[in-house]
Amino acid sequence: MRKLLSVLSAAMLACVLAVVSPVSMAVAVEPDEILSNPVLEARARHLSAELRCLVCQNQSIDDSNAPLARDLRLLVRERLKAGDKDDQIIDYVVARYGEFVLLRPRFSAATIVLWLAPLALLGVALLLARGVMRTRAVTGGPAEQLSADEKARLAAILDERAGND
């Protein structure tokens, strides 16, 4: 009964978090920040989703309630009103705050490790798996490493189980 109650309470908590978390994310952009032009506002939202909150670090400025994120959202909107293109705005923010402000870093000499490390790790894993497979093929599997007495005992156990089924 206690186990059932703990499972139900965990399920209730998960439901509450699922309902509350999208609401908190939607509140990050305040009504006074929203542009009257829907096209510019859509561009601002797209750009804000690409930029990292420097306080929260794992959220976009669009999702963050931090004062610095608000300042960056306002900066993006000001630059949009001034007529800047999306690339110009991103370049301006990167020049001011560095590459770290981008949630998806650009491919460059400085970020090559970020982009190629997963491929290198996959290659190493494949080479290790290949080495293990070759070693097993040469030495044989666990059944081939058993002595004659152990093989006879294993066969007797398997025969006994087959008779019980």
Rosetta constraint file for C-alpha pairs under 8 A:
AtomPair CA 1 CA 5 HARMONIC 6.31 0.50
AtomPair CA 2 CA 6 HARMONIC 6.21 0.50
AtomPair CA 3 CA 7 HARMONIC 6.22 0.50
AtomPair CA 4 CA 8 HARMONIC 6.12 0.50
AtomPair CA 5 CA 9 HARMONIC 6.03 0.50
AtomPair CA 6 CA 10 HARMONIC 6.08 0.50
AtomPair CA 7 CA 11 HARMONIC 6.17 0.50
AtomPair CA 8 CA 12 HARMONIC 6.14 0.50
AtomPair CA 9 CA 13 HARMONIC 6.13 0.50
AtomPair CA 10 CA 14 HARMONIC 6.20 0.50
AtomPair CA 11 CA 15 HARMONIC 6.25 0.50
AtomPair CA 12 CA 16 HARMONIC 6.22 0.50
AtomPair CA 13 CA 17 HARMONIC 6.16 0.50
AtomPair CA 14 CA 18 HARMONIC 6.08 0.50
AtomPair CA 15 CA 19 HARMONIC 6.29 0.50
AtomPair CA 16 CA 20 HARMONIC 6.05 0.50
AtomPair CA 17 CA 21 HARMONIC 5.71 0.50
AtomPair CA 18 CA 22 HARMONIC 7.17 0.50
AtomPair CA 19 CA 23 HARMONIC 7.16 0.50
AtomPair CA 20 CA 24 HARMONIC 6.44 0.50
AtomPair CA 21 CA 25 HARMONIC 6.36 0.50
AtomPair CA 22 CA 26 HARMONIC 6.17 0.50
AtomPair CA 23 CA 27 HARMONIC 6.46 0.50
AtomPair CA 24 CA 28 HARMONIC 7.02 0.50
AtomPair CA 25 CA 63 HARMONIC 5.13 0.50
AtomPair CA 25 CA 64 HARMONIC 7.29 0.50
AtomPair CA 26 CA 63 HARMONIC 7.15 0.50
AtomPair CA 27 CA 65 HARMONIC 7.95 0.50
AtomPair CA 28 CA 62 HARMONIC 6.35 0.50
AtomPair CA 28 CA 63 HARMONIC 5.40 0.50
AtomPair CA 28 CA 64 HARMONIC 5.56 0.50
AtomPair CA 28 CA 65 HARMONIC 5.01 0.50
AtomPair CA 29 CA 33 HARMONIC 6.58 0.50
AtomPair CA 29 CA 34 HARMONIC 7.36 0.50
AtomPair CA 29 CA 62 HARMONIC 6.38 0.50
AtomPair CA 29 CA 63 HARMONIC 7.53 0.50
AtomPair CA 29 CA 65 HARMONIC 7.84 0.50
AtomPair CA 29 CA 70 HARMONIC 7.63 0.50
AtomPair CA 30 CA 34 HARMONIC 7.01 0.50
AtomPair CA 33 CA 73 HARMONIC 7.78 0.50
AtomPair CA 33 CA 74 HARMONIC 6.63 0.50
AtomPair CA 34 CA 41 HARMONIC 6.49 0.50
AtomPair CA 35 CA 40 HARMONIC 6.80 0.50
AtomPair CA 35 CA 41 HARMONIC 5.30 0.50
AtomPair CA 35 CA 77 HARMONIC 7.49 0.50
AtomPair CA 36 CA 41 HARMONIC 7.37 0.50
AtomPair CA 37 CA 41 HARMONIC 6.18 0.50
AtomPair CA 38 CA 42 HARMONIC 6.07 0.50
AtomPair CA 39 CA 43 HARMONIC 6.35 0.50
AtomPair CA 40 CA 44 HARMONIC 6.06 0.50
AtomPair CA 40 CA 77 HARMONIC 7.93 0.50
AtomPair CA 40 CA 80 HARMONIC 6.75 0.50
AtomPair CA 40 CA 81 HARMONIC 7.78 0.50
AtomPair CA 41 CA 45 HARMONIC 6.10 0.50
AtomPair CA 41 CA 77 HARMONIC 7.84 0.50
AtomPair CA 42 CA 46 HARMONIC 6.19 0.50
AtomPair CA 43 CA 47 HARMONIC 6.14 0.50
AtomPair CA 43 CA 86 HARMONIC 7.70 0.50
AtomPair CA 44 CA 48 HARMONIC 5.94 0.50
AtomPair CA 44 CA 73 HARMONIC 7.68 0.50
AtomPair CA 44 CA 76 HARMONIC 6.44 0.50
AtomPair CA 44 CA 77 HARMONIC 6.05 0.50
AtomPair CA 44 CA 80 HARMONIC 7.37 0.50
AtomPair CA 45 CA 49 HARMONIC 6.17 0.50
AtomPair CA 45 CA 62 HARMONIC 6.76 0.50
AtomPair CA 46 CA 50 HARMONIC 6.68 0.50
AtomPair CA 47 CA 51 HARMONIC 6.63 0.50
AtomPair CA 47 CA 76 HARMONIC 7.55 0.50
AtomPair CA 47 CA 86 HARMONIC 7.19 0.50
AtomPair CA 47 CA 90 HARMONIC 7.64 0.50
AtomPair CA 48 CA 60 HARMONIC 6.50 0.50
AtomPair CA 48 CA 61 HARMONIC 5.48 0.50
AtomPair CA 48 CA 62 HARMONIC 4.98 0.50
AtomPair CA 48 CA 73 HARMONIC 6.41 0.50
AtomPair CA 48 CA 76 HARMONIC 7.55 0.50
AtomPair CA 49 CA 60 HARMONIC 5.25 0.50
AtomPair CA 49 CA 61 HARMONIC 6.56 0.50
AtomPair CA 49 CA 62 HARMONIC 5.54 0.50
AtomPair CA 49 CA 63 HARMONIC 7.74 0.50
AtomPair CA 50 CA 60 HARMONIC 6.57 0.50
AtomPair CA 50 CA 102 HARMONIC 6.22 0.50
AtomPair CA 50 CA 103 HARMONIC 5.66 0.50
AtomPair CA 50 CA 104 HARMONIC 7.11 0.50
AtomPair CA 51 CA 60 HARMONIC 5.43 0.50
AtomPair CA 51 CA 61 HARMONIC 5.95 0.50
AtomPair CA 51 CA 101 HARMONIC 5.59 0.50
AtomPair CA 51 CA 102 HARMONIC 4.89 0.50
AtomPair CA 51 CA 103 HARMONIC 5.59 0.50
AtomPair CA 52 CA 57 HARMONIC 5.98 0.50
AtomPair CA 52 CA 58 HARMONIC 6.89 0.50
AtomPair CA 52 CA 59 HARMONIC 5.89 0.50
AtomPair CA 52 CA 60 HARMONIC 4.43 0.50
AtomPair CA 52 CA 61 HARMONIC 5.67 0.50
AtomPair CA 52 CA 100 HARMONIC 7.55 0.50
AtomPair CA 52 CA 101 HARMONIC 4.84 0.50
AtomPair CA 52 CA 102 HARMONIC 5.60 0.50
AtomPair CA 52 CA 103 HARMONIC 5.27 0.50
AtomPair CA 53 CA 57 HARMONIC 5.19 0.50
AtomPair CA 53 CA 58 HARMONIC 7.15 0.50
AtomPair CA 53 CA 59 HARMONIC 5.74 0.50
AtomPair CA 53 CA 60 HARMONIC 5.30 0.50
AtomPair CA 53 CA 61 HARMONIC 4.74 0.50
AtomPair CA 53 CA 64 HARMONIC 6.66 0.50
AtomPair CA 53 CA 66 HARMONIC 7.80 0.50
AtomPair CA 53 CA 68 HARMONIC 7.39 0.50
AtomPair CA 53 CA 69 HARMONIC 5.48 0.50
AtomPair CA 53 CA 101 HARMONIC 7.05 0.50
AtomPair CA 54 CA 68 HARMONIC 7.39 0.50
AtomPair CA 54 CA 69 HARMONIC 7.43 0.50
AtomPair CA 54 CA 101 HARMONIC 6.66 0.50
AtomPair CA 55 CA 66 HARMONIC 6.84 0.50
AtomPair CA 55 CA 68 HARMONIC 7.15 0.50
AtomPair CA 55 CA 69 HARMONIC 7.74 0.50
AtomPair CA 56 CA 64 HARMONIC 7.18 0.50
AtomPair CA 56 CA 66 HARMONIC 7.55 0.50
AtomPair CA 59 CA 63 HARMONIC 6.04 0.50
AtomPair CA 59 CA 64 HARMONIC 6.18 0.50
AtomPair CA 60 CA 64 HARMONIC 6.34 0.50
AtomPair CA 60 CA 103 HARMONIC 7.25 0.50
AtomPair CA 61 CA 65 HARMONIC 7.92 0.50
AtomPair CA 61 CA 69 HARMONIC 4.76 0.50
AtomPair CA 61 CA 70 HARMONIC 7.15 0.50
AtomPair CA 61 CA 72 HARMONIC 7.08 0.50
AtomPair CA 61 CA 73 HARMONIC 6.62 0.50
AtomPair CA 62 CA 69 HARMONIC 7.49 0.50
AtomPair CA 62 CA 73 HARMONIC 7.17 0.50
AtomPair CA 64 CA 69 HARMONIC 6.11 0.50
AtomPair CA 64 CA 70 HARMONIC 7.86 0.50
AtomPair CA 65 CA 69 HARMONIC 6.66 0.50
AtomPair CA 65 CA 70 HARMONIC 6.94 0.50
AtomPair CA 66 CA 70 HARMONIC 6.49 0.50
AtomPair CA 67 CA 71 HARMONIC 6.28 0.50
AtomPair CA 68 CA 72 HARMONIC 6.22 0.50
AtomPair CA 69 CA 73 HARMONIC 6.13 0.50
AtomPair CA 70 CA 74 HARMONIC 6.16 0.50
AtomPair CA 71 CA 75 HARMONIC 6.11 0.50
AtomPair CA 72 CA 76 HARMONIC 6.15 0.50
AtomPair CA 73 CA 77 HARMONIC 6.31 0.50
AtomPair CA 74 CA 78 HARMONIC 6.09 0.50
AtomPair CA 75 CA 79 HARMONIC 6.20 0.50
AtomPair CA 76 CA 80 HARMONIC 6.22 0.50
AtomPair CA 76 CA 89 HARMONIC 6.69 0.50
AtomPair CA 77 CA 81 HARMONIC 6.20 0.50
AtomPair CA 78 CA 82 HARMONIC 6.21 0.50
AtomPair CA 79 CA 83 HARMONIC 6.52 0.50
AtomPair CA 79 CA 84 HARMONIC 5.65 0.50
AtomPair CA 79 CA 89 HARMONIC 6.52 0.50
AtomPair CA 80 CA 84 HARMONIC 5.39 0.50
AtomPair CA 80 CA 85 HARMONIC 7.16 0.50
AtomPair CA 80 CA 86 HARMONIC 7.92 0.50
AtomPair CA 80 CA 89 HARMONIC 7.74 0.50
AtomPair CA 84 CA 88 HARMONIC 5.97 0.50
AtomPair CA 84 CA 89 HARMONIC 6.35 0.50
AtomPair CA 85 CA 89 HARMONIC 6.37 0.50
AtomPair CA 86 CA 90 HARMONIC 6.29 0.50
AtomPair CA 87 CA 91 HARMONIC 6.03 0.50
AtomPair CA 88 CA 92 HARMONIC 6.03 0.50
AtomPair CA 89 CA 93 HARMONIC 6.26 0.50
AtomPair CA 90 CA 94 HARMONIC 6.06 0.50
AtomPair CA 91 CA 95 HARMONIC 5.96 0.50
AtomPair CA 92 CA 96 HARMONIC 6.27 0.50
AtomPair CA 93 CA 97 HARMONIC 5.96 0.50
AtomPair CA 93 CA 98 HARMONIC 7.54 0.50
AtomPair CA 93 CA 101 HARMONIC 7.67 0.50
AtomPair CA 94 CA 98 HARMONIC 4.60 0.50
AtomPair CA 94 CA 99 HARMONIC 5.48 0.50
AtomPair CA 94 CA 100 HARMONIC 7.90 0.50
AtomPair CA 94 CA 101 HARMONIC 6.49 0.50
AtomPair CA 94 CA 102 HARMONIC 7.50 0.50
AtomPair CA 95 CA 99 HARMONIC 7.96 0.50
AtomPair CA 97 CA 101 HARMONIC 6.30 0.50
AtomPair CA 99 CA 105 HARMONIC 6.73 0.50
AtomPair CA 99 CA 106 HARMONIC 7.99 0.50
AtomPair CA 100 CA 105 HARMONIC 7.41 0.50
AtomPair CA 105 CA 111 HARMONIC 7.11 0.50
AtomPair CA 106 CA 111 HARMONIC 7.03 0.50
AtomPair CA 107 CA 111 HARMONIC 5.88 0.50
AtomPair CA 107 CA 112 HARMONIC 6.24 0.50
AtomPair CA 107 CA 115 HARMONIC 7.14 0.50
AtomPair CA 108 CA 112 HARMONIC 5.81 0.50
AtomPair CA 111 CA 115 HARMONIC 6.63 0.50
AtomPair CA 112 CA 116 HARMONIC 5.96 0.50
AtomPair CA 113 CA 117 HARMONIC 5.38 0.50
AtomPair CA 114 CA 118 HARMONIC 7.72 0.50
AtomPair CA 115 CA 119 HARMONIC 7.94 0.50
AtomPair CA 116 CA 120 HARMONIC 6.23 0.50
AtomPair CA 117 CA 121 HARMONIC 6.05 0.50
AtomPair CA 118 CA 122 HARMONIC 6.13 0.50
AtomPair CA 119 CA 123 HARMONIC 6.19 0.50
AtomPair CA 120 CA 124 HARMONIC 6.24 0.50
AtomPair CA 121 CA 125 HARMONIC 6.13 0.50
AtomPair CA 122 CA 126 HARMONIC 6.16 0.50
AtomPair CA 123 CA 127 HARMONIC 6.22 0.50
AtomPair CA 124 CA 128 HARMONIC 6.16 0.50
AtomPair CA 125 CA 129 HARMONIC 6.11 0.50
AtomPair CA 126 CA 130 HARMONIC 6.07 0.50
AtomPair CA 127 CA 131 HARMONIC 6.17 0.50
AtomPair CA 128 CA 132 HARMONIC 6.22 0.50
AtomPair CA 129 CA 133 HARMONIC 6.17 0.50
AtomPair CA 130 CA 134 HARMONIC 6.18 0.50
AtomPair CA 131 CA 135 HARMONIC 6.13 0.50
AtomPair CA 132 CA 136 HARMONIC 6.20 0.50
AtomPair CA 133 CA 137 HARMONIC 6.13 0.50
AtomPair CA 134 CA 138 HARMONIC 6.25 0.50
AtomPair CA 135 CA 139 HARMONIC 6.05 0.50
AtomPair CA 135 CA 140 HARMONIC 7.95 0.50
AtomPair CA 136 CA 140 HARMONIC 5.17 0.50
AtomPair CA 136 CA 141 HARMONIC 5.91 0.50
AtomPair CA 137 CA 141 HARMONIC 7.32 0.50
AtomPair CA 140 CA 144 HARMONIC 5.60 0.50
AtomPair CA 140 CA 145 HARMONIC 7.00 0.50
AtomPair CA 141 CA 145 HARMONIC 6.83 0.50
AtomPair CA 142 CA 146 HARMONIC 6.94 0.50
AtomPair CA 143 CA 151 HARMONIC 7.71 0.50
AtomPair CA 146 CA 150 HARMONIC 5.73 0.50
AtomPair CA 146 CA 151 HARMONIC 6.06 0.50
AtomPair CA 147 CA 151 HARMONIC 6.19 0.50
AtomPair CA 148 CA 152 HARMONIC 6.25 0.50
AtomPair CA 149 CA 153 HARMONIC 6.33 0.50
AtomPair CA 150 CA 154 HARMONIC 6.10 0.50
AtomPair CA 151 CA 155 HARMONIC 6.11 0.50
AtomPair CA 152 CA 156 HARMONIC 6.23 0.50
AtomPair CA 153 CA 157 HARMONIC 6.28 0.50
AtomPair CA 154 CA 158 HARMONIC 6.19 0.50
AtomPair CA 155 CA 159 HARMONIC 6.04 0.50
AtomPair CA 156 CA 160 HARMONIC 6.10 0.50
AtomPair CA 157 CA 161 HARMONIC 6.25 0.50
AtomPair CA 158 CA 162 HARMONIC 6.09 0.50
AtomPair CA 159 CA 163 HARMONIC 6.21 0.50
AtomPair CA 160 CA 164 HARMONIC 6.46 0.50
AtomPair CA 161 CA 165 HARMONIC 6.48 0.50
